[in-house]
Amino acid sequence: MTTVKAGLSVFFLFCTLNVFSQAGNTPDASRLAELDAFWNEVSRTIEEGDFEGYAATFHEKAVLVSDPRGLAYPITKALAGWKKDIEDTRAGLRKSSVAFRFSKRMGDPTTAFESGIFYYSFEANGEKGGYYIHFDGLLVKEGTWKMMLEHQKGPATKEEWEALE
């Protein structure tokens, strides 16, 4: 009986060590690095007013869900509504930026579900503004990462944003 207990103890020790050794595994670290690059590209396109680049971050069948507005519709409709502000940024009539912080990042090599807050800020016609929004993003990798679903869940606070640092 003691031998069985000792054997089980060693087995569970090895299982525990294996779980901890997998915590920083390369596939997950690689996926997160790719996703960080994706979000950096989204930020770049907004800051530079690169409408085509921004649109290219979305899958062609992507959907926007806006809880505050109670709406869900194809991203093509959302992009049409955002196009003027993005083009005004490119023309220098507006300054825009977006940054992301995450509370949850799940996925595998071809699928990602990311939750957090984005902060969008702008300056136009002497007016400065910005807002924090809780969001979820569902992404797929088909060669490159593309957003399938952007779910804007509702307003966030600066304190919630800072807690995600």
PyMOL commands that set and color helices and strands:
alter all, ss='L'
color gray80, all
select helices_A, chain A and resi 2-22+26-48+51-55+75-90+158-163
alter helices_A, ss='H'
color red, helices_A
select strands_A, chain A and resi 58-66+71-74+94-108+111-124+127-141+145-155
alter strands_A, ss='S'
color yellow, strands_A
deselect
rebuild
show_as cartoon
